């Protein structure tokens, strides 16, 4: 196990299509929006199961948006994790906007 990311999407991962919607409030998606839409210039979308102060990247985020994140690319270059070792335990949403809308937050409205 590495200290950068989770190796597989957890059972409650918001990126998973099979997780019941409403697990996290819409306001949380509003706060996480920048992690997926700025090219990774800010914080990485952290797994909700990682402890505060020792956050690890969410496997779902890495699988869907990781290639577009400068912070993730840098972590790969530095050998902090291998993208081919990250797996999804279920089908994932195609992007942040689709996931957020399914959970009650419309990124186009703010």
DSSP file (Angstrom, degrees, kcal/mol; ACC not computed):
  #  RESIDUE AA STRUCTURE BP1 BP2  ACC     N-H-->O    O-->H-N    N-H-->O    O-->H-N    TCO  KAPPA ALPHA  PHI   PSI    X-CA   Y-CA   Z-CA
    1    1 A X              0   0    0      0, 0.0     2,-0.2     0, 0.0     5,-0.1   0.000 360.0 360.0 360.0 141.8    0.0    0.0    0.0
    2    2 A X        -     0   0    0      3,-0.4     5,-0.1     1,-0.1    79,-0.1  -0.632 360.0-127.5-106.8 168.2    1.3    3.5   -0.8
    3    3 A X  S    S+     0   0    0     -2,-0.2     3,-0.1    77,-0.2    78,-0.1   0.447  99.2  64.8 -92.3   0.1    0.8    6.8    1.1
    4    4 A X  S    S-     0   0    0     76,-0.5    53,-3.4     1,-0.2     2,-0.3   0.871 107.6  -2.7 -89.9 -40.2   -0.4    8.6   -2.0
    5    5 A X  B     -a   57   0A   0     51,-0.3    -3,-0.4    75,-0.2     2,-0.3  -0.940  67.8 -95.5-150.6 166.0   -3.7    6.9   -2.9
    6    6 A X        -     0   0    0     51,-2.3     3,-0.1    -2,-0.3    -3,-0.0  -0.646  31.4-140.9 -79.8 143.6   -6.2    4.3   -2.3
    7    7 A X  S    S+     0   0    0     -2,-0.3    80,-2.2     1,-0.1     2,-0.3   0.698  80.0  18.8 -82.9 -18.6   -5.7    1.2   -4.5
    8    8 A X  B    S-c   87   0B   0     78,-0.2    51,-0.3    80,-0.0    80,-0.2  -0.989  91.5 -90.5-148.8 151.9   -9.4    0.5   -5.2
    9    9 A X        -     0   0    0     78,-1.5    80,-0.1    -2,-0.3    49,-0.0  -0.452  48.2-126.6 -64.5 133.1  -12.6    2.4   -5.1
   10   10 A X    >   -     0   0    0     -2,-0.2     3,-1.7     1,-0.1     6,-0.1  -0.283  26.7 -98.4 -77.0 167.1  -14.1    1.9   -1.6
   11   11 A X  T 3  S+     0   0    0      1,-0.3    -1,-0.1    -2,-0.0    -2,-0.1   0.741 124.2  39.4 -59.6 -24.1  -17.7    0.6   -1.2
   12   12 A X  T 3  S+     0   0    0      7,-0.1    -1,-0.3    11,-0.0     2,-0.0   0.192  79.5 145.3-110.4  16.0  -19.0    4.2   -0.6
   13   13 A X    X   -     0   0    0     -3,-1.7     3,-1.6     1,-0.2     6,-0.2  -0.320  48.1-141.6 -58.3 127.2  -16.9    6.0   -3.2
   14   14 A X  T 3  S+     0   0    0      1,-0.3    -1,-0.2    -2,-0.0    79,-0.1   0.674  98.6  65.1 -67.0 -14.7  -18.9    8.8   -4.8
   15   15 A X  T 3  S+     0   0    0     77,-0.1    78,-2.4     3,-0.0     2,-0.3   0.679  82.2  96.0 -78.4 -17.3  -17.4    8.1   -8.2
   16   16 A X  B X   -D   92   0C   0     -3,-1.6     3,-1.0    76,-0.2    76,-0.3  -0.580  67.5-149.1 -78.7 132.0  -19.1    4.6   -8.2
   17   17 A X  T 3  S+     0   0    0     74,-2.8    -1,-0.1    -2,-0.3    75,-0.1   0.717  94.9  60.1 -69.6 -21.4  -22.4    4.5  -10.1
   18   18 A X  T 3  S+     0   0    0     73,-0.5     2,-0.4     2,-0.1    -1,-0.2   0.461  80.0 100.7 -89.8   0.0  -23.7    1.8   -7.8
   19   19 A X  S <  S-     0   0    0     -3,-1.0    -7,-0.1    -6,-0.2     4,-0.1  -0.724  85.2-107.7 -85.0 129.6  -23.5    3.8   -4.6
   20   20 A X    >   -     0   0    0     -2,-0.4     3,-0.8     1,-0.1    -1,-0.1  -0.281  38.8-112.9 -55.9 136.6  -26.8    5.3   -3.5
   21   21 A X  T 3  S+     0   0    0      1,-0.2    82,-0.1    -4,-0.1    -1,-0.1  -0.290  95.1  47.9 -68.5 157.0  -27.0    9.0   -4.1
   22   22 A X  T 3   +     0   0    0      2,-0.3    -1,-0.2     3,-0.0    -2,-0.1   0.453  65.4 123.2  92.3   2.1  -27.1   11.4   -1.2
   23   23 A X  S <  S+     0   0    0     -3,-0.8     2,-0.4     1,-0.1    -2,-0.1   0.866  83.0  31.1 -61.3 -35.4  -24.2    9.8    0.8
   24   24 A X  S    S-     0   0    0     79,-0.0    -2,-0.3   -10,-0.0    -1,-0.1  -0.953  97.0-108.4-123.0 143.8  -22.6   13.2    0.8
   25   25 A X    >>  -     0   0    0     -2,-0.4     3,-1.5     1,-0.1     4,-0.9  -0.333  28.8-113.0 -70.7 153.2  -24.4   16.6    0.7
   26   26 A X  H 3> S+     0   0    0      1,-0.3     4,-1.6     2,-0.2     3,-0.5   0.819 113.9  65.8 -53.6 -33.5  -24.4   18.7   -2.4
   27   27 A X  H 3> S+     0   0    0      1,-0.2     4,-1.8     2,-0.2    -1,-0.3   0.827  94.7  58.7 -60.7 -31.1  -22.2   21.3   -0.7
   28   28 A X  H <> S+     0   0    0     -3,-1.5     4,-1.5     1,-0.2    -1,-0.2   0.893 103.5  50.7 -66.5 -38.3  -19.4   18.9   -0.5
   29   29 A X  H  X S+     0   0    0     -4,-0.9     4,-1.1    -3,-0.5    -1,-0.2   0.872 106.1  56.4 -66.6 -35.8  -19.3   18.5   -4.2
   30   30 A X  H  < S+     0   0    0     -4,-1.6     3,-0.4     1,-0.2     4,-0.4   0.907 108.9  46.6 -60.9 -41.0  -19.2   22.3   -4.5
   31   31 A X  H  < S+     0   0    0     -4,-1.8     3,-0.3     1,-0.2    -1,-0.2   0.804 114.3  47.7 -70.9 -28.7  -16.1   22.3   -2.4
   32   32 A X  H >X S+     0   0    0     -4,-1.5     3,-1.2     1,-0.2     4,-0.6   0.561  84.4  94.4 -88.8  -9.2  -14.5   19.5   -4.4
   33   33 A X  H >X S+     0   0    0     -4,-1.1     3,-1.6    -3,-0.4     4,-1.2   0.873  79.1  56.4 -52.3 -45.4  -15.2   20.9   -7.8
   34   34 A X  H 3> S+     0   0    0     -4,-0.4     4,-1.2    -3,-0.3     6,-0.4   0.780  95.3  66.0 -61.7 -27.5  -11.8   22.6   -8.1
   35   35 A X  H <4 S+     0   0    0     -3,-1.2    10,-0.3     1,-0.2    -1,-0.3   0.752 113.3  32.2 -67.2 -20.7   -9.9   19.4   -7.6
   36   36 A X  H << S+     0   0    0     -3,-1.6    -1,-0.2    -4,-0.6    -2,-0.2   0.582 122.0  44.4-108.9 -14.4  -11.4   18.1  -10.9
   37   37 A X  H  < S+     0   0    0     -4,-1.2    -2,-0.2     1,-0.1    -3,-0.2   0.422  99.1  62.5-116.8   2.0  -11.7   21.3  -13.0
   38   38 A X  S  < S-     0   0    0     -4,-1.2     3,-0.3    -5,-0.2    -1,-0.1   0.305 109.3-102.0-110.6  10.5   -8.5   23.2  -12.6
   39   39 A X  S    S-     0   0    0      1,-0.2    31,-3.3    -3,-0.1    32,-0.2   0.670  73.9 -66.2  77.2  15.0   -6.0   20.7  -14.0
   40   40 A X  S    S+     0   0    0     -6,-0.4    31,-0.6    29,-0.3    -1,-0.2   0.796  93.7 137.0  78.0  28.5   -4.9   19.7  -10.6
   41   41 A X  S    S+     0   0    0     -3,-0.3     2,-0.1    -7,-0.2     3,-0.1   0.655  70.9  41.9 -79.7 -14.6   -3.4   23.0   -9.5
   42   42 A X  S    S-     0   0    0     -8,-0.3    29,-0.2     1,-0.3    -4,-0.0  -0.316 113.7 -35.9-112.6-161.8   -5.1   22.7   -6.2
   43   43 A X        -     0   0    0     -2,-0.1    -1,-0.3     1,-0.1     2,-0.2  -0.143  63.0-111.4 -59.2 152.0   -5.6   19.9   -3.8
   44   44 A X        -     0   0    0      1,-0.1     2,-0.6    -3,-0.1    -1,-0.1  -0.609  39.3 -94.8 -82.8 146.1   -6.2   16.4   -5.1
   45   45 A X        -     0   0    0    -10,-0.3    13,-2.5    -2,-0.2     2,-0.2  -0.492  52.4-148.4 -61.6 109.5   -9.7   14.8   -4.5
   46   46 A X  B     -B   57   0A   0     -2,-0.6    11,-0.3    11,-0.3     2,-0.2  -0.534  14.9-105.2 -88.6 150.3   -9.1   12.9   -1.3
   47   47 A X    >   -     0   0    0      9,-3.1     3,-1.5    -2,-0.2     9,-0.3  -0.520  23.5-133.9 -68.4 135.5  -10.7    9.6   -0.3
   48   48 A X  T 3  S+     0   0    0      1,-0.3    -1,-0.1    -2,-0.2    -2,-0.0   0.650 104.3  60.6 -67.5 -13.8  -13.3   10.2    2.4
   49   49 A X  T 3  S+     0   0    0      7,-0.1     2,-0.3     2,-0.1    -1,-0.3   0.556  83.5  95.3 -89.6  -8.7  -11.8    7.3    4.3
   50   50 A X  S <  S-     0   0    0     -3,-1.5     5,-0.2     6,-0.2     3,-0.1  -0.617  84.5-106.2 -83.9 144.1   -8.4    8.8    4.7
   51   51 A X    >   -     0   0    0      3,-0.4     3,-2.2    -2,-0.3     2,-0.1  -0.358  38.1 -96.6 -71.2 146.0   -7.6   10.6    7.9
   52   52 A X  T 3  S+     0   0    0      1,-0.3    -1,-0.1     2,-0.2     0, 0.0  -0.380 113.7  23.5 -60.8 132.7   -7.5   14.4    8.0
   53   53 A X  T 3  S+     0   0    0     -2,-0.1    -1,-0.3    -3,-0.1    -2,-0.1   0.191 123.0  57.9  93.1 -15.7   -3.9   15.6    7.7
   54   54 A X  S <  S+     0   0    0     -3,-2.2    -3,-0.4     2,-0.1    -2,-0.2  -0.234  77.8 170.6-135.0  42.8   -2.9   12.3    6.0
   55   55 A X        -     0   0    0     -5,-0.2     2,-0.4    -9,-0.1    -7,-0.1  -0.229  17.2-158.6 -62.2 143.3   -5.2   12.4    3.0
   56   56 A X        -     0   0    0     -9,-0.3    -9,-3.1   -12,-0.0   -51,-0.3  -0.948  29.8 -97.7-119.9 144.5   -4.8    9.9    0.2
   57   57 A X  B     -aB   5  46A   0    -53,-3.4   -51,-2.3    -2,-0.4     2,-0.3  -0.287  40.9-109.1 -61.8 143.2   -6.1   10.4   -3.3
   58   58 A X     >  -     0   0    0    -13,-2.5     4,-2.3   -53,-0.2     5,-0.2  -0.551  16.5-139.6 -73.0 133.0   -9.4    8.8   -4.1
   59   59 A X  H  > S+     0   0    0    -51,-0.3     4,-2.3    -2,-0.3     5,-0.2   0.888 103.7  53.4 -62.3 -39.6   -9.1    5.8   -6.5
   60   60 A X  H  > S+     0   0    0      2,-0.2     4,-2.1     1,-0.2     5,-0.3   0.928 108.9  49.0 -61.5 -45.2  -12.3    6.9   -8.4
   61   61 A X  H  >>S+     0   0    0      1,-0.2     4,-3.3     2,-0.2     5,-1.1   0.933 111.0  50.3 -57.5 -47.6  -10.8   10.4   -8.9
   62   62 A X  H  X5S+     0   0    0     -4,-2.3     4,-0.8     1,-0.2     5,-0.4   0.899 111.9  47.3 -60.3 -41.6   -7.5    9.0  -10.1
   63   63 A X  H  <5S+     0   0    0     -4,-2.3    -1,-0.2    -5,-0.2    -2,-0.2   0.845 123.7  31.6 -70.1 -33.9   -9.3    6.7  -12.6
   64   64 A X  H  <5S+     0   0    0     -4,-2.1    -2,-0.2    -5,-0.2    -3,-0.2   0.896 140.3   8.9 -91.4 -45.6  -11.6    9.4  -14.0
   65   65 A X  H ><5S+     0   0    0     -4,-3.3     3,-1.8    -5,-0.3     4,-0.4   0.469  94.4 101.4-117.8  -5.1   -9.6   12.6  -13.7
   66   66 A X  G ><<S+     0   0    0     -5,-1.1     3,-1.5    -4,-0.8     7,-0.2   0.848  79.4  56.9 -54.4 -40.8   -6.0   11.6  -12.7
   67   67 A X  G 3  S+     0   0    0     -5,-0.4    -1,-0.3     1,-0.3    -2,-0.1   0.721 107.5  50.7 -65.4 -19.7   -4.6   11.9  -16.2
   68   68 A X  G <  S+     0   0    0     -3,-1.8     2,-0.6   -32,-0.0    -1,-0.3   0.426  91.5  94.5 -95.4  -0.5   -5.7   15.6  -16.3
   69   69 A X    <>  -     0   0    0     -3,-1.5     4,-2.4    -4,-0.4   -29,-0.3  -0.822  58.3-159.0-100.8 122.7   -4.2   16.5  -12.9
   70   70 A X  H  > S+     0   0    0    -31,-3.3     4,-2.2    -2,-0.6   -30,-0.2   0.874  96.8  54.1 -63.5 -37.0   -0.8   18.1  -12.8
   71   71 A X  H  > S+     0   0    0    -31,-0.6     4,-1.8   -32,-0.2    -1,-0.2   0.886 109.8  47.2 -65.3 -38.5   -0.4   17.0   -9.2
   72   72 A X  H  > S+     0   0    0      2,-0.2     4,-2.1     1,-0.2    -2,-0.2   0.919 110.3  52.0 -69.0 -43.7   -1.2   13.4  -10.1
   73   73 A X  H  X S+     0   0    0     -4,-2.4     4,-2.4    -7,-0.2    -2,-0.2   0.906 109.9  49.9 -58.2 -41.6    1.2   13.5  -13.1
   74   74 A X  H  X S+     0   0    0     -4,-2.2     4,-2.3     1,-0.2    -1,-0.2   0.893 107.9  53.0 -64.7 -40.2    4.0   14.7  -10.7
   75   75 A X  H  <>S+     0   0    0     -4,-1.8     5,-2.9     2,-0.2     6,-0.5   0.881 109.8  49.0 -62.9 -38.0    3.2   12.0   -8.2
   76   76 A X  H ><5S+     0   0    0     -4,-2.1     3,-1.5     3,-0.2    -2,-0.2   0.940 110.7  49.7 -65.7 -47.0    3.6    9.4  -11.0
   77   77 A X  H 3<5S+     0   0    0     -4,-2.4    -2,-0.2     1,-0.3    -1,-0.2   0.877 110.5  50.7 -58.8 -38.6    6.9   10.9  -12.2
   78   78 A X  T 3<5S-     0   0    0     -4,-2.3    -1,-0.3    -5,-0.2    -2,-0.2   0.469 116.1-116.8 -80.3  -1.5    8.2   10.9   -8.6
   79   79 A X  T < 5S+     0   0    0     -3,-1.5    -3,-0.2    -4,-0.2    -2,-0.1   0.741  71.3 136.8  75.5  23.7    7.2    7.2   -8.2
   80   80 A X  S   <S-     0   0    0     -5,-2.9   -76,-0.5     1,-0.2     2,-0.3   0.756  76.8 -10.7 -76.3 -23.6    4.6    7.8   -5.5
   81   81 A X        -     0   0    0     -6,-0.5     2,-0.5   -77,-0.1    -1,-0.2  -0.975  63.2-120.4-164.0 165.1    2.2    5.4   -7.2
   82   82 A X    >   -     0   0    0     -2,-0.3     3,-2.3     1,-0.1     4,-0.2  -0.963  14.7-148.4-114.8 119.0    1.6    3.4  -10.4
   83   83 A X  G >  S+     0   0    0     -2,-0.5     3,-1.6     1,-0.3    -1,-0.1   0.812  96.1  63.9 -55.9 -32.1   -1.7    4.2  -12.2
   84   84 A X  G 3  S+     0   0    0      1,-0.3    -1,-0.3    -3,-0.1     0, 0.0   0.564  95.8  60.4 -72.2  -5.1   -1.9    0.7  -13.5
   85   85 A X  G <  S+     0   0    0     -3,-2.3     2,-0.4     2,-0.0    -1,-0.3   0.421  83.6  95.4 -98.2  -0.2   -2.3   -0.6  -10.0
   86   86 A X    <   -     0   0    0     -3,-1.6     2,-0.3    -4,-0.2   -78,-0.2  -0.776  56.4-174.9 -93.9 134.0   -5.5    1.5   -9.3
   87   87 A X  B     -c    8   0B   0    -80,-2.2   -78,-1.5    -2,-0.4     2,-0.5  -0.912  23.6-133.8-130.5 154.9   -8.8   -0.4   -9.8
   88   88 A X        -     0   0    0     -2,-0.3     3,-0.1   -80,-0.2     4,-0.1  -0.907   4.9-158.2-104.3 134.8  -12.5    0.3   -9.8
   89   89 A X  S    S+     0   0    0     -2,-0.5     2,-0.3   -79,-0.1    -1,-0.1   0.492  80.8   6.8 -87.5  -4.8  -14.7   -2.1   -7.9
   90   90 A X  S    S-     0   0    0      0, 0.0    -1,-0.1     0, 0.0   -81,-0.1  -0.958 102.7 -61.8-163.1 166.7  -17.8   -1.0  -10.0
   91   91 A X        -     0   0    0     -2,-0.3   -74,-2.8   -75,-0.1   -73,-0.5  -0.294  55.2-144.5 -58.8 145.2  -18.6    1.2  -13.0
   92   92 A X  B     -D   16   0C   0    -76,-0.3   -76,-0.2   -75,-0.1   -77,-0.1  -0.743  19.2 -96.3-112.0 157.5  -17.7    4.9  -12.5
   93   93 A X        -     0   0    0    -78,-2.4    -1,-0.1    -2,-0.3     3,-0.1  -0.363  35.6-122.2 -63.5 154.1  -19.3    8.2  -13.5
   94   94 A X  S    S-     0   0    0      1,-0.1     2,-0.3     2,-0.0    -1,-0.1   0.791  81.2 -12.8 -73.7 -29.3  -17.7    9.6  -16.7
   95   95 A X  S  > S-     0   0    0      1,-0.1     4,-2.0   -80,-0.0     5,-0.2  -0.958  75.4 -88.4-161.6 174.9  -16.7   12.9  -15.1
   96   96 A X  H  > S+     0   0    0     -2,-0.3     4,-3.2     1,-0.2     5,-0.2   0.903 119.4  55.7 -60.5 -44.1  -17.1   15.2  -12.1
   97   97 A X  H  > S+     0   0    0      1,-0.2     4,-2.6     2,-0.2     5,-0.2   0.905 108.6  47.4 -59.6 -43.3  -20.2   17.0  -13.5
   98   98 A X  H  > S+     0   0    0      2,-0.2     4,-2.0     1,-0.2    -1,-0.2   0.925 114.8  46.2 -64.1 -44.6  -22.1   13.8  -14.0
   99   99 A X  H  X S+     0   0    0     -4,-2.0     4,-1.0     2,-0.2    -2,-0.2   0.930 114.1  48.1 -62.8 -46.5  -21.3   12.5  -10.5
  100  100 A X  H ><>S+     0   0    0     -4,-3.2     5,-2.6     1,-0.2     3,-0.7   0.922 110.9  49.8 -63.1 -45.7  -22.1   15.9   -8.9
  101  101 A X  H ><5S+     0   0    0     -4,-2.6     3,-1.8     1,-0.3    -1,-0.2   0.906 106.6  55.7 -60.8 -41.3  -25.5   16.2  -10.7
  102  102 A X  H 3<5S+     0   0    0     -4,-2.0    -1,-0.3     1,-0.3    -2,-0.2   0.775 110.5  47.9 -60.7 -24.6  -26.4   12.7   -9.7
  103  103 A X  T <<5S-     0   0    0     -4,-1.0    -1,-0.3    -3,-0.7    -2,-0.2   0.156 128.2 -92.2-106.3  17.3  -25.8   13.7   -6.1
  104  104 A X  T < 5S+     0   0    0     -3,-1.8     2,-0.5     1,-0.2    -3,-0.2   0.559  90.8 109.5  92.1   8.9  -27.8   17.0   -6.2
  105  105 A X      < -     0   0    0     -5,-2.6     2,-0.8    -6,-0.1    -2,-0.2  -0.975  48.9-158.7-121.4 125.2  -25.1   19.6   -7.2
  106  106 A X    >   -     0   0    0     -2,-0.5     3,-1.8     1,-0.1     4,-0.3  -0.877   1.5-163.6-101.4 107.3  -25.1   21.2  -10.6
  107  107 A X  G >  S+     0   0    0     -2,-0.8     3,-0.6     1,-0.3    -1,-0.1   0.712  88.0  62.5 -63.8 -18.9  -21.6   22.5  -11.3
  108  108 A X  G 3  S+     0   0    0      1,-0.2    -1,-0.3     2,-0.2    -2,-0.0   0.658  93.7  63.7 -78.3 -15.5  -23.0   24.7  -14.1
  109  109 A X  G <         0   0    0     -3,-1.8    -1,-0.2     1,-0.2    -2,-0.2   0.550 360.0 360.0 -88.4  -6.3  -25.2   26.7  -11.6
  110  110 A X    <         0   0    0     -3,-0.6    -1,-0.2    -4,-0.3    -2,-0.2   0.428 360.0 360.0-121.9 360.0  -22.3   28.2   -9.6
